[in-house]
Every structure is written in C-alpha cells, then in structure tokens.
C-alpha cells in the first residue's frame, strides 16, 4: 500500500519556496491559489511551500528584504530566485522556477 505523505523526499529534487503575502488581500489570495495549483499539477509532491503573512511576521519579510507583496522566493535548488505578483502567468512562473511540465 502506498503512503499518502512521505517526509523523506530527496532534497535535491524538492523545490523549497516561501510565498510572502499581505493578509487576505485579493492579490495575495490569487497568488496562493496560483502557486498551489501549479505545485499540485506539476510537482507531484516534490515541493515545500511556506506561506508567510508579512503583517503577522514582519521580521521574516525584513530578513528576506521583501518590498513587494505577494513575493515568491525559491530557496532551493539554487540559484535563489524571487518572483513578484499574483503568479498568474503559469508559463513564466514555470520557466523562472525551472519546472518542466511532465504531462
């Protein structure tokens, strides 16, 4: 029987990202929806996505030098990249994150 969630995914294959949002604003909600859909469709569980509200955790936004919201930071694999906006252009986001559509 296949396990639903395996915590030991190979790190080299795992995309580690942080999405910084401004509360429940329309653009923040769009960005959350868009990145979740992209991850579910293309990454098959090989990702770690942390959603951070800059109103609740301004120190984290400051540490990462976040100026605009929503902002997606790809931490791993290197190189680190920052994408700004609602992430609605799937092709551009996939290219920036180095994701190839396997379907």
C-alpha positions in Angstrom: 0.0 0.0 0.0 1.3 3.5 -0.9 1.8 6.0 1.9 -0.1 9.3 1.4 2.7 11.6 2.5 6.4 10.8 2.9 8.5 13.2 4.8 11.8 11.9 3.4 11.6 13.2 -0.2 15.1 13.6 -1.7 16.1 17.2 -1.1 17.9 17.5 -4.4 14.5 17.0 -6.2 12.5 19.1 -3.8 11.5 22.7 -4.7 11.6 24.8 -1.5 9.6 28.1 -1.6 8.2 30.8 0.5 5.3 32.9 -0.5 5.1 36.3 1.3 1.6 37.7 1.3 -0.2 40.8 2.7 -3.0 39.3 4.8 -6.1 38.2 2.9 -5.9 40.7 0.1 -7.2 39.8 -3.4 -3.7 39.7 -4.9 -2.4 37.6 -2.0 -5.3 35.1 -2.4 -4.7 34.9 -6.2 -1.0 34.2 -5.7 -1.8 31.5 -3.1 -4.3 29.8 -5.4 -2.0 30.0 -8.5 1.1 28.6 -6.8 -0.8 25.8 -5.1 -2.4 24.8 -8.4 0.9 24.9 -10.2 2.6 22.8 -7.5 -0.2 20.2 -7.4 -0.3 19.9 -11.2 3.4 19.9 -12.0 5.5 19.0 -8.9 3.7 15.8 -7.8 4.5 16.4 -4.1 8.2 17.3 -4.6 7.9 20.7 -3.1 7.7 22.5 0.2 5.7 25.7 0.2 5.5 28.0 3.2 3.0 30.9 3.1 4.1 33.8 5.3 1.8 36.8 6.1 4.0 39.9 6.3 1.5 41.5 8.7 1.9 38.7 11.2 5.7 38.2 10.7 7.3 41.4 9.5 10.7 40.3 10.8 10.7 37.4 8.3 9.9 39.8 5.4 12.6 42.1 6.6 15.2 39.3 6.8 14.4 38.3 3.1 14.3 42.0 2.0 10.7 41.7 0.9 9.5 45.0 -0.5 6.5 43.9 -2.7 3.7 41.5 -1.9 2.9 38.9 -3.0 6.5 37.7 -3.4 7.6 34.1 -4.0 11.1 33.1 -3.1 12.6 29.9 -4.4 15.2 28.9 -1.8 16.2 25.6 -3.2 17.5 24.3 -5.5 19.9 27.2 -6.1 20.1 29.8 -7.5 17.7 31.6 -5.2 15.0 33.5 -7.2 12.3 36.0 -6.3 9.1 36.3 -8.3 6.7 39.2 -7.6 3.0 39.4 -8.3 0.0 37.0 -8.5 1.9 34.3 -10.4 -0.9 34.1 -12.9 1.3 33.6 -16.0 2.0 29.9 -15.4 4.5 29.5 -18.3 6.7 32.4 -16.9 6.5 31.0 -13.4 7.4 27.5 -14.5 10.4 28.9 -16.5 11.6 31.0 -13.6 11.3 28.1 -11.2 12.9 25.7 -13.7 9.8 23.4 -13.8 9.2 21.3 -16.9 5.6 20.2 -17.5 5.7 16.4 -17.5 2.1 15.9 -18.5 
